């Protein structure tokens, strides 16, 4: 097996976390898919730095977009170990509020910082526990509903968690943020949510940010940082109408990497060229694999091994013609579903 570097384990040992996957109405798109996964689980501490928007590297678009209908639920899964190698969603010490924001963009290459962000959900302290504790108890699952009156188009969605265990000092609050790319389908909506700028949606001295959770008597009610969530004002929603993009086909995928079929061949030299194409794709898969892991790369590697073995066999038998034997299942990604071709 080819060696794979994953520089997240050291930071995971410090009990930090990140969002590892998106699901829509209970159907998962897979680890890392459509997400701008940060390089590690380290927290952000500066509310003035542009990384507070979508985390380190979150200003760069990724190659996959997840589809959702206006009014559907989007679920984030938080993990301390992003690749799922250990089942630890959120450290017990990391208590605090959670929130989900969205922003409409013309293109996912648009600048992410600045205005246009609106909150669609948040949760603070209630019934004796913070939002983070509730998420820890239910496996790191955080769910928000896309407003049913949103107009269709491209949106960034931003999951946020604030850890308050060092927030008794200004600047000690720890922010955990991950953004995903969504295409929202809508029958038409006139949503006009109030928007905020990120950076700028809150301040280091905000009472919900500069907060001593270790005080003998927690100061209640706890005020969640940032604006109030947008409340839909019209019916909207409903079944999809009009043109729907065809789902993307991937023989094998890993996060935002998608394999392509290798070319056919008619002789031994062509067989090895096709096999080399497989290995070249594999190099890209491992190189681009995010902190959420490389399971798909390992699957593609086993295919490349079979292709190489086929070239050895057909070359020895002087019968290399047509292509590699067998057809693989092709995954088509639309609302997290897979189809067999």
Residue pairs with C-beta under 8 A, 6 or more apart in sequence:
1 298
1 301
2 282
2 283
2 286
2 301
4 286
4 289
4 294
4 297
6 83
6 289
6 291
6 293
6 294
7 39
7 40
8 39
8 40
8 41
8 82
8 83
8 291
10 40
11 40
11 41
11 42
12 40
12 41
12 80
12 81
12 82
14 41
15 80
15 88
15 91
15 93
15 94
16 40
16 41
16 42
16 43
16 80
16 91
16 94
16 174
16 176
17 41
17 78
17 79
17 80
17 89
17 90
17 91
17 94
17 140
17 161
17 176
18 37
18 38
18 40
18 41
18 55
18 78
18 79
18 82
18 176
18 178
18 291
19 35
19 76
19 77
19 78
19 79
19 159
19 178
19 180
20 31
20 32
20 35
20 37
20 77
20 78
20 79
20 82
20 83
20 84
20 292
21 28
21 29
21 30
21 31
21 32
21 33
21 35
21 76
21 77
21 292
22 28
22 29
22 33
22 34
22 35
22 66
22 74
22 75
22 76
22 77
22 157
22 180
23 29
23 74
23 75
23 77
23 336
24 66
24 67
24 68
24 72
24 73
24 74
24 75
24 335
24 336
25 72
25 73
25 335
26 73
26 75
27 335
27 336
27 337
28 336
29 64
29 66
29 333
29 336
30 253
30 255
30 336
31 82
31 83
31 84
31 255
31 292
31 293
31 295
32 254
32 255
32 256
32 290
32 291
32 292
32 293
33 64
33 66
33 253
33 255
33 256
33 333
34 62
34 64
34 65
34 66
34 180
34 181
34 182
34 256
35 62
35 178
35 179
35 180
35 181
35 255
35 256
35 290
35 292
36 54
36 55
36 57
36 58
36 60
36 61
36 62
36 178
36 179
36 180
36 181
37 82
37 178
37 255
37 290
37 291
37 292
38 55
38 56
38 57
38 58
38 177
38 178
38 291
39 56
39 57
39 290
39 291
40 291
41 80
41 82
41 176
41 291
42 56
43 163
43 174
43 175
43 176
44 51
44 52
44 55
44 56
44 174
44 175
44 176
44 177
45 171
45 172
45 173
45 174
45 175
46 52
46 171
47 175
47 199
47 202
47 203
47 204
47 209
48 199
49 199
50 59
50 113
50 199
51 58
52 175
52 177
52 198
52 199
53 59
53 112
53 113
53 158
53 177
53 179
53 198
53 199
54 112
54 156
54 158
54 177
54 178
54 179
55 177
55 178
55 179
58 112
58 177
58 178
58 179
59 111
59 112
59 113
61 107
61 108
61 109
61 181
62 108
62 181
62 256
63 256
63 257
63 258
64 181
64 248
64 255
64 256
64 258
64 333
65 108
65 154
65 181
65 182
65 183
66 180
66 181
66 182
66 183
66 333
66 336
67 182
67 183
67 185
67 245
67 334
67 335
68 74
68 146
68 182
68 183
68 184
68 185
68 335
69 146
69 184
69 185
69 186
69 237
69 239
69 240
70 146
70 147
70 148
70 149
70 150
70 152
70 184
70 185
70 186
70 187
70 189
70 236
70 237
71 145
71 146
71 147
71 148
71 236
71 237
71 238
72 145
72 146
73 143
73 144
73 145
73 146
74 100
74 143
74 144
74 145
74 146
74 157
74 182
75 141
75 142
75 143
76 100
76 141
76 142
76 143
76 159
76 178
77 89
77 139
77 140
77 141
77 142
78 89
78 90
78 135
78 140
78 141
78 142
78 159
78 161
78 176
79 88
79 89
79 140
80 86
80 88
80 89
80 90
80 91
81 87
81 88
82 290
82 291
82 292
82 293
83 291
83 292
83 293
83 294
83 295
84 292
84 293
85 293
87 139
89 135
89 136
89 139
89 140
90 132
90 135
90 136
90 140
90 161
91 136
92 133
92 136
93 163
93 165
94 132
94 161
94 163
94 165
94 174
95 129
95 130
95 132
95 133
95 163
95 164
95 165
95 213
96 130
96 131
96 132
96 161
96 162
96 163
96 164
96 167
96 173
96 213
97 122
97 123
97 124
97 125
97 130
97 131
97 132
97 161
97 162
97 208
97 222
97 224
97 225
98 122
98 123
98 131
98 132
98 135
98 142
98 159
98 160
98 161
98 162
99 119
99 121
99 122
99 123
99 159
99 160
99 224
99 225
99 226
100 119
100 120
100 121
100 122
100 142
100 144
100 157
100 158
100 159
100 160
101 117
101 118
101 119
101 120
101 157
101 158
101 160
101 198
101 201
101 226
102 117
102 118
102 120
102 146
102 150
102 155
102 156
102 157
102 158
102 182
103 112
103 116
103 117
103 118
103 155
103 156
103 158
103 195
104 116
104 151
104 153
104 154
104 155
105 112
105 116
105 154
105 155
105 156
106 154
107 154
108 154
108 156
108 181
112 156
112 179
113 197
113 198
113 199
114 197
114 198
115 195
115 196
115 197
116 195
117 158
117 195
117 196
117 197
117 198
117 201
118 193
118 194
118 195
118 196
118 227
118 230
119 196
119 226
119 227
119 228
119 229
119 230
120 144
120 145
120 146
120 147
120 229
120 230
121 144
121 145
121 229
122 131
122 224
122 226
122 229
123 131
123 134
123 224
124 130
124 131
124 208
124 222
124 223
124 224
125 131
125 218
125 220
125 221
125 222
130 164
130 213
130 222
131 161
132 161
132 163
135 141
135 142
135 161
142 159
142 161
146 182
146 184
147 189
147 191
147 193
147 230
147 232
147 236
148 189
148 232
148 234
148 235
148 236
148 237
149 189
149 190
149 191
149 232
149 233
149 234
149 235
149 236
149 237
150 184
150 186
150 189
150 191
150 236
151 184
151 186
151 188
151 189
151 190
151 191
152 183
152 184
152 185
152 186
152 188
152 189
153 183
153 184
154 181
154 182
154 183
154 184
155 181
155 182
155 183
155 184
156 179
156 180
156 181
156 182
157 179
157 180
157 181
157 182
158 177
158 178
158 179
158 180
158 198
159 177
159 178
159 179
159 180
160 175
160 176
160 177
161 175
161 176
161 177
162 173
162 174
162 175
162 176
162 208
162 209
162 225
163 173
163 174
163 175
163 176
164 173
164 211
164 213
165 174
165 213
165 214
166 172
166 173
166 174
167 173
167 174
167 209
167 210
167 211
167 212
167 213
168 210
168 211
168 212
168 213
168 214
169 210
170 204
170 205
170 210
171 204
173 204
173 209
173 210
173 211
183 245
185 240
185 244
186 236
186 237
187 236
187 237
187 238
187 239
187 240
187 241
188 236
189 234
189 236
190 233
190 234
191 230
191 232
191 233
191 234
191 236
193 230
194 227
194 230
196 226
196 227
201 225
201 226
201 227
202 208
202 209
202 225
202 226
203 209
204 210
206 223
206 225
207 219
207 223
208 222
208 223
208 224
208 225
209 225
211 219
211 222
212 219
247 332
247 333
247 334
248 258
248 332
248 333
249 330
249 331
249 332
250 258
250 259
250 330
250 331
250 332
250 333
251 259
251 260
251 261
251 328
251 329
251 330
251 331
252 259
252 296
252 299
252 300
252 303
252 328
252 331
253 259
253 296
253 331
253 333
254 285
254 288
254 289
254 293
254 294
254 295
254 296
254 297
254 299
254 300
255 288
255 289
255 290
255 292
255 293
255 296
256 288
256 290
257 284
257 285
257 288
257 289
257 296
257 297
259 281
259 285
259 300
260 281
262 274
262 275
262 277
262 278
262 281
262 307
262 324
263 270
263 273
263 274
263 277
264 270
264 274
264 322
264 323
265 271
265 273
265 274
265 320
265 321
265 322
265 323
266 320
266 321
266 322
267 320
267 321
268 311
268 314
268 315
268 318
268 320
270 320
271 310
271 311
271 314
271 315
271 320
272 311
274 307
274 323
274 324
275 304
275 307
275 308
275 310
275 311
278 300
278 303
278 304
278 307
279 304
279 308
281 300
282 297
282 300
282 301
282 304
285 294
285 296
285 297
285 300
286 294
286 297
289 297
303 328
306 324
307 324
310 324
310 325
311 320
314 320
314 321
327 341
329 338
329 340
329 341
330 339
330 340
330 341
331 338
331 339
332 338
332 339
